[in-house]
C-alpha cells in the first residue's frame, strides 16, 4: 500500500513540474525577459566567470525557457555589455547607483527607445516580472526617455567603449583610425565556418549548406572560409554532421593559413587548445605528415580527439598534454625536428572584444604583465624544436603591441638564429606581420609573425 501511494505521489509531482514548466514556457512575457536579463547581470556581477558561461549556466538551469526567449534575453544582455561605458556615463551623470537593474532600465530607455509607459509595463511587479519602478527610477526615466544613448558631452573613449587602461596605447597604434577601429568592435561577430578541404572542396561545402537552407558567402581572405549571411543553426546540417565544416572565425583560419603547411611536413601546434587550428593544419596537409597537438589544459586538448576523428584527420594528429611530465621531457628532445611550430599563445584577448564584450572591463586570468612573461617563456621553450629553414609562427588574438611586435622584437634579440619572414603584401593582411582588425578585415583582432630559423 505504501509503495502504491509513493508511486501516485511521484507521478503527481512529475505532472505538476511538467505543468509548471509548460505554463512558464507558454507565458513568458516581455517583462519576464527583463527579469531574466537582470538576474543574469546580477550573476555576472557576483560570480567572476566570463559572460558567455554566465548566460549558459543560467539557461541550462531553466530548461523551460523557449529558444526564442533564450535568444532575446541573451541578445539584450550582450547589448548591455557592449554599451557598458555609455550606460555607466548616463548613470553617473544623473547620480544613479550602478546596478544590474539600473543598467537595464537605462538600456531600455536609451538603447531600445522604450517610453515611460513601456518601462512601467516591463517593470510592473507581476509574476516573474521585475519589481515596479520606484520614485527615483521614475524620475531618472523621465530625464532620459526620448534621448539617444550617445551624447555630445561624452568623451571619445566612452563613445568608443575603450577601457581607460588601454586607451593611450590603442590611440597611439591606430592614430586617426582609433574611433573607427573601436566602434567596429561594437558590432556582433559574424558566423564563419572553415571547410575541411581534405574531405570536400569549399564550393561543394557551400552547395551542401545551401541545400540545408543556409546561405553563405566566400570569406575574402581565407581560402577555406564561408561566412553565413544570416543567423544559422548548423548542428543539424549534413556538412556539420559529416565533418565537412568547423565553426571558426576567418581570422583564426588565417593564422593556420600563414603557416603554409604542406603534405608530409612535421608540425607542432604548441598551444592547441580545442584543436581548431590543429584541424586546419592537418586538412591543409591532406592528412600526410604529422601534427603534434600540445596544451596545458588536458581536458580541452582531449576534447579535440572527437573532432579529429569526425574530420577524418585523426591518423596524423598526436595529442600530448603538457600536464604529463613525459610529454614535457619528450619536447626537450625534439631539437630541430619540426618544419613548422605554431604558438597561438595565451593573451589579453583584446582582439575578441566584439565577441566577448565583458572582457573589455574584466580580466578573468593572468595580468597583462604575467601574460607577456608567459608568452616569452613559450617562445623560448619551442624555439629549439624548429629545424633549420623551418618556421616559428607566433600568434595572438591581441591588439596590444606589447604582446605582438614588441614580443617578437625581444625574442629576436635573444635568438639571432631567427629572422622575420615578411608576409606577401598581396594577401592584404599586413606586412611584415599579419595584423587583423574588425574594422579593416571584418574578423576578430589577430596578430601573427612568421620567423625563419636561418642556416
C-alpha positions in Angstrom: 0.0 0.0 0.0 2.9 2.4 0.9 4.6 1.7 -2.4 1.3 2.4 -4.3 0.9 5.8 -2.6 4.6 6.6 -3.2 4.1 6.0 -6.9 1.0 8.1 -7.0 2.8 10.9 -5.2 5.8 10.8 -7.5 3.6 10.8 -10.6 1.7 13.8 -9.2 4.9 15.7 -8.6 6.1 15.0 -12.1 2.8 16.1 -13.5 3.0 19.4 -11.5 6.5 20.0 -12.7 5.6 19.4 -16.3 2.6 21.7 -15.9 4.7 24.4 -14.2 7.3 24.3 -16.9 4.7 24.3 -19.7 3.0 27.3 -18.2 6.2 29.2 -17.8 7.3 28.3 -21.4 3.9 29.4 -22.8 3.5 32.6 -20.8 7.0 34.1 -20.6 6.1 37.8 -21.1 8.4 40.6 -22.3 8.6 41.6 -18.6 9.8 38.1 -17.7 12.6 38.5 -20.3 13.6 41.7 -18.5 13.7 39.9 -15.1 15.9 37.2 -16.7 18.2 39.9 -18.1 18.6 41.5 -14.6 19.2 38.1 -13.0 22.0 37.3 -15.5 23.6 40.6 -15.0 23.5 40.2 -11.2 25.1 36.8 -11.5 27.7 38.2 -13.8 28.5 40.9 -11.2 28.8 38.5 -8.3 30.5 35.5 -9.9 33.8 36.0 -11.7 33.2 33.9 -14.8 33.1 35.0 -18.5 29.7 36.4 -19.6 29.1 33.5 -22.1 29.5 31.0 -19.3 27.2 33.1 -17.1 24.5 33.1 -19.7 24.9 29.4 -20.5 24.7 28.4 -16.8 21.5 30.5 -16.3 19.8 29.0 -19.3 20.9 25.4 -18.6 19.2 25.5 -15.2 16.0 26.9 -16.7 15.1 24.5 -19.5 11.5 25.8 -19.5 12.7 28.9 -21.3 12.0 28.6 -25.0 14.5 29.1 -27.7 13.1 32.5 -28.9 13.1 33.8 -25.3 16.7 32.5 -24.7 17.9 34.3 -27.8 16.1 37.5 -26.9 17.4 37.5 -23.4 21.0 36.7 -24.4 21.0 39.4 -27.1 19.8 42.0 -24.6 22.4 41.0 -22.1 25.2 41.3 -24.7 23.9 44.7 -25.9 24.1 46.0 -22.4 27.6 44.6 -22.1 28.6 46.3 -25.4 27.4 49.6 -24.2 29.0 49.4 -20.7 30.8 52.7 -20.7 27.9 54.7 -22.2 25.4 53.3 -19.8 27.6 54.0 -16.8 28.2 57.5 -18.1 24.5 58.2 -18.1 24.1 56.7 -14.6 26.9 58.8 -13.3 25.6 61.9 -15.0 22.3 61.6 -13.1 23.9 60.3 -9.8 22.2 56.9 -10.1 23.8 53.9 -8.4 25.2 51.5 -11.0 23.4 48.2 -10.5 22.2 45.5 -12.9 18.7 46.8 -12.6 19.6 50.5 -13.2 21.8 49.5 -16.2 18.9 47.5 -17.7 16.5 50.4 -17.2 19.0 52.8 -18.8 19.4 50.5 -21.8 15.7 50.0 -22.3 15.2 53.8 -22.4 18.2 54.8 -24.4 19.2 51.7 -26.4 15.7 50.3 -27.1 13.9 53.7 -27.0 11.3 52.5 -24.6 8.9 55.3 -23.5 7.8 55.8 -19.9 4.6 53.7 -20.3 6.7 50.9 -21.8 9.1 51.0 -18.9 6.1 50.7 -16.5 4.8 47.8 -18.5 8.1 45.9 -18.4 8.7 46.6 -14.7 5.2 46.1 -13.3 5.9 43.8 -10.3 3.7 41.0 -11.7 4.6 37.3 -11.6 8.1 36.6 -13.0 8.5 40.4 -13.8 10.8 42.9 -12.1 9.6 45.0 -9.2 7.7 48.2 -10.1 9.7 51.3 -10.7 10.2 53.3 -7.6 10.0 57.1 -7.4 13.8 57.7 -8.0 13.7 55.3 -11.0 10.7 57.1 -12.5 12.4 60.4 -12.1 15.6 59.1 -13.8 13.5 57.6 -16.6 11.7 60.9 -17.2 15.0 62.6 -17.7 16.4 60.2 -20.3 13.3 58.9 -22.2 13.5 60.1 -25.8 17.2 60.7 -25.8 19.9 58.7 -27.6 22.5 56.6 -25.8 25.2 58.7 -27.5 25.6 62.2 -26.1 27.7 65.1 -27.4 29.3 65.6 -24.0 30.7 62.0 -23.9 34.5 61.7 -24.1 35.6 59.8 -27.2 36.9 57.0 -25.0 33.4 56.5 -23.6 31.8 56.7 -27.1 34.4 54.2 -28.3 33.8 51.8 -25.3 37.6 51.7 -24.8 38.8 50.8 -21.3 41.0 53.7 -19.9 44.0 51.4 -19.3 44.2 50.6 -23.0 43.1 53.9 -24.5 46.6 55.6 -24.8 48.3 52.6 -26.3 45.5 51.9 -28.8 45.3 55.6 -29.8 49.0 55.6 -30.4 48.8 52.4 -32.5 45.7 53.3 -34.6 46.2 57.0 -34.8 43.3 58.7 -36.6 41.6 55.4 -37.1 41.2 54.8 -33.3 37.5 55.6 -33.1 36.6 53.6 -36.2 38.6 50.6 -35.0 36.9 50.7 -31.6 33.4 51.2 -33.0 33.9 48.2 -35.3 34.3 46.1 -32.1 30.8 47.1 -31.1 29.3 45.1 -33.9 28.5 41.4 -33.1 30.9 38.9 -34.8 29.9 37.2 -38.0 29.4 33.4 -38.0 32.2 31.9 -40.1 33.0 28.3 -40.8 36.1 26.6 -42.2 35.6 24.0 -44.9 37.5 20.8 -44.2 39.3 20.8 -47.6 40.6 17.3 -47.0 37.1 15.9 -47.1 35.4 18.3 -49.6 36.2 21.5 -51.6 34.9 24.8 -50.2 32.4 25.4 -53.1 30.9 21.9 -52.6 30.5 22.5 -48.9 28.8 25.8 -49.7 26.3 23.9 -52.0 25.6 21.4 -49.3 24.8 24.1 -46.8 22.6 25.8 -49.3 20.6 22.6 -49.6 20.0 22.8 -45.9 18.7 26.3 -46.2 21.9 28.2 -45.1 23.2 30.9 -47.4 26.9 31.7 -47.2 29.5 33.8 -49.0 33.2 33.1 -49.5 35.4 34.8 -47.0 37.6 37.4 -48.6 40.9 36.3 -47.2 40.8 32.7 -46.0 40.8 30.2 -48.9 38.9 27.8 -46.7 36.2 30.0 -45.1 32.5 30.6 -45.6 30.5 33.3 -43.9 26.9 32.8 -43.0 24.7 35.6 -44.4 22.2 35.3 -41.6 21.9 33.6 -38.2 22.2 29.9 -38.8 21.8 26.7 -36.9 24.5 24.4 -38.2 24.2 21.4 -35.8 21.7 19.6 -37.9 23.3 20.2 -41.3 24.8 17.5 -43.3 28.1 19.4 -43.6 28.5 19.6 -39.8 27.5 16.0 -39.2 29.8 14.7 -41.8 32.8 16.7 -40.5 33.0 18.9 -43.6 32.9 22.2 -41.6 34.2 23.6 -38.3 32.9 26.9 -36.8 36.0 29.2 -36.8 36.4 32.9 -37.3 38.1 33.8 -40.5 41.0 35.5 -38.6 41.7 32.3 -36.7 41.7 30.4 -40.0 44.3 32.8 -41.3 46.7 32.0 -38.6 46.8 28.5 -39.8 46.9 29.7 -43.4 50.0 31.8 -43.0 51.8 28.7 -41.5 51.6 27.4 -45.1 51.6 23.7 -44.0 52.3 21.2 -46.8 51.8 17.5 -47.2 54.5 15.4 -45.5 55.6 18.1 -43.0 56.2 17.7 -39.3 54.2 20.3 -37.5 53.9 21.2 -33.8 50.8 23.1 -32.6 52.1 24.0 -29.1 49.0 25.9 -27.7 46.5 23.7 -29.5 43.5 24.2 -27.1 40.4 22.5 -28.5 42.1 21.8 -31.8 40.6 24.3 -34.3 44.0 25.3 -35.8 45.3 21.7 -35.5 42.5 20.6 -37.7 43.1 23.4 -40.2 46.8 22.5 -40.4 46.1 18.7 -40.8 43.5 19.4 -43.6 45.9 21.7 -45.4 48.4 18.8 -45.3 45.9 16.5 -46.9 46.4 14.0 -44.0 50.0 13.4 -45.0 52.7 14.1 -42.4 52.4 14.6 -38.7 50.8 17.2 -36.4 51.5 17.2 -32.7 48.9 19.0 -30.6 50.1 20.1 -27.1 48.5 22.2 -24.4 48.5 22.6 -20.6 44.7 22.1 -20.5 44.4 18.3 -20.8 40.6 18.2 -20.8 40.3 20.7 -23.6 43.0 19.0 -25.6 41.3 15.6 -25.2 38.0 17.0 -26.5 39.8 17.6 -29.8 40.1 13.9 -30.4 36.4 13.6 -31.3 36.8 16.4 -33.8 39.9 14.9 -35.4 38.1 11.6 -35.9 35.0 13.2 -37.3 37.0 15.2 -39.8 38.9 12.1 -40.9 42.2 13.5 -39.8 43.0 11.7 -36.6 45.6 9.4 -38.2 48.2 12.1 -38.4 47.5 14.0 -35.2 49.3 13.2 -31.9 47.8 14.5 -28.7 50.4 15.3 -26.0 49.1 17.1 -22.9 51.8 19.2 -21.2 50.3 18.3 -17.8 52.1 14.9 -18.3 55.8 15.2 -17.4 56.6 12.6 -20.0 55.5 14.9 -22.8 57.5 17.8 -21.4 60.6 15.6 -21.4 59.7 14.5 -25.0 59.5 18.1 -26.2 63.0 18.8 -24.8 64.4 16.0 -27.0 62.8 17.5 -30.2 65.7 19.6 -31.3 65.5 20.7 -35.0 62.5 18.3 -35.6 59.7 20.4 -36.9 59.1 22.2 -40.2 56.5 24.4 -38.5 56.0 25.3 -34.9 52.8 27.3 -34.2 52.4 29.1 -30.9 49.0 30.7 -30.6 49.8 31.9 -27.1 47.6 32.9 -24.2 47.0 36.7 -24.4 44.8 39.5 -23.2 42.1 38.7 -25.8 41.7 42.4 -26.7 41.1 41.3 -30.3 38.0 39.4 -29.4 36.1 42.3 -27.7 33.3 42.2 -30.3 32.7 38.6 -29.4 33.4 38.9 -25.6 32.4 42.5 -24.7 32.7 41.8 -21.0 36.5 41.2 -21.4 36.9 44.9 -22.1 36.2 45.6 -18.5 37.1 42.4 -16.6 40.1 40.2 -16.5 39.5 36.5 -15.8 43.1 35.3 -15.8 46.7 36.4 -15.5 47.5 40.1 -15.6 48.9 41.6 -18.8 52.4 41.6 -17.4 52.1 38.0 -16.4 50.9 37.1 -19.9 53.8 38.8 -21.5 56.2 36.7 -19.4 54.3 33.5 -20.3 54.4 34.4 -24.0 58.2 34.9 -23.8 58.7 31.6 -22.0 56.7 29.7 -24.5 58.8 31.1 -27.4 62.0 30.2 -25.6 60.7 26.6 -24.9 59.8 25.8 -28.5 62.5 27.6 -30.5 64.9 24.7 -30.4 62.3 22.4 -31.9 62.3 24.3 -35.2 64.6 22.8 -37.8 67.0 24.9 -39.9 64.9 26.5 -42.6 61.7 25.8 -40.6 59.1 28.3 -39.3 58.2 29.5 -35.9 54.8 31.2 -36.2 53.9 33.4 -33.2 50.2 34.4 -32.9 47.8 36.2 -30.6 44.3 37.5 -30.5 45.5 40.7 -29.1 45.6 44.3 -30.4 48.4 45.4 -28.0 51.9 45.9 -29.4 53.5 44.7 -26.1 52.1 41.3 -26.8 52.8 41.4 -30.5 55.5 43.4 -32.3 57.4 44.1 -29.1 57.3 40.5 -28.1 58.8 39.5 -31.4 61.4 42.1 -31.2 62.5 40.9 -27.8 62.6 37.3 -29.0 64.8 38.1 -32.0 67.3 39.9 -29.8 67.7 36.8 -27.7 67.6 34.4 -30.7 69.7 35.8 -33.5 69.3 32.4 -35.3 65.8 33.5 -36.3 64.8 36.2 -38.7 61.4 37.6 -39.9 59.8 36.3 -43.0 57.6 39.2 -44.2 54.1 38.3 -45.4 53.3 38.9 -49.0 51.6 42.3 -49.3 49.2 40.9 -51.9 47.5 38.9 -49.2 46.1 42.1 -47.7 46.8 41.0 -44.2 49.6 43.4 -43.4 53.4 43.1 -43.6 55.9 42.1 -42.3 53.3 40.8 -39.8 49.7 39.8 -40.1 47.6 42.4 -38.3 43.8 41.8 -38.5 41.1 44.1 -37.0 37.3 44.0 -37.2 37.3 47.4 -39.0 39.7 46.6 -41.7 39.1 42.8 -42.2 35.7 42.0 -40.6 37.5 39.4 -38.4 38.4 39.3 -34.8 41.7 41.1 -34.0 44.7 38.8 -34.6 48.4 39.1 -34.9 50.8 36.6 -36.5 54.6 36.7 -37.2 56.5 34.1 -39.2 60.1 33.7 -38.1 62.5 31.5 -40.0 65.4 29.6 -38.5 68.4 30.6 -40.5 71.1 28.3 -42.0 
